[in-house]
Amino acid sequence: MKKTQNLEQQRKLYDKINKARQTLQDAGYYVWNIYHIEDVKYNYDCTDDEAMQVLEKALDNDGTANQIWESINYFASEMGLKESEI
């Protein structure tokens, strides 16, 4: 019985996350590449807070932001898109 309850809780959480993703996507955000603390904890022995700190430092820094902008520019150019004059 406990396994069934746990699966139901996981299903509800999954549905809630997908609904949030859909809301963001409908507003124009790219939402299919997000990270979870488990992505860190799979490779490192750490607390949830430490894992979140790793994610924050890895994703919220100039190097990562610059790489994303370079990739956006590269693929837009590859697609033949013209730069806006804004």
Backbone hydrogen bonds, N-H to C=O, Kabsch-Sander energy under -0.5 kcal/mol:
donor,donor_aa,acceptor,acceptor_aa,energy
5,Q,1,M,-2.1
6,N,2,K,-2.5
7,L,3,K,-2.4
8,E,4,T,-2.3
9,Q,5,Q,-2.4
10,Q,6,N,-2.4
11,R,7,L,-2.4
12,K,8,E,-2.3
13,L,9,Q,-2.3
14,Y,10,Q,-2.7
15,D,11,R,-2.5
16,K,12,K,-2.2
17,I,13,L,-2.5
18,N,14,Y,-2.6
19,K,15,D,-2.2
20,A,16,K,-2.0
21,R,17,I,-2.7
22,Q,18,N,-2.5
23,T,19,K,-2.1
24,L,20,A,-2.3
25,Q,21,R,-2.9
26,D,22,Q,-2.7
27,A,23,T,-1.0
28,G,25,Q,-2.0
29,Y,24,L,-2.3
31,V,29,Y,-0.6
39,D,36,H,-2.0
40,V,36,H,-0.7
40,V,37,I,-0.9
41,K,37,I,-2.7
42,Y,38,E,-1.8
43,N,40,V,-1.3
44,Y,40,V,-1.6
46,C,44,Y,-0.9
51,A,47,T,-2.4
52,M,48,D,-2.4
53,Q,49,D,-2.1
54,V,50,E,-2.2
55,L,51,A,-2.3
56,E,52,M,-2.6
57,K,53,Q,-2.5
58,A,54,V,-2.7
59,L,55,L,-2.5
60,D,56,E,-2.3
61,N,59,L,-0.7
65,A,61,N,-2.3
66,N,62,D,-3.1
67,Q,63,G,-2.1
68,I,64,T,-2.2
69,W,65,A,-2.4
70,E,66,N,-2.5
71,S,67,Q,-2.2
72,I,68,I,-2.7
73,N,69,W,-2.6
74,Y,70,E,-2.5
75,F,71,S,-2.8
76,A,72,I,-2.4
77,S,73,N,-2.2
78,E,74,Y,-2.6
79,M,75,F,-1.6
80,G,77,S,-1.7
81,L,76,A,-2.6
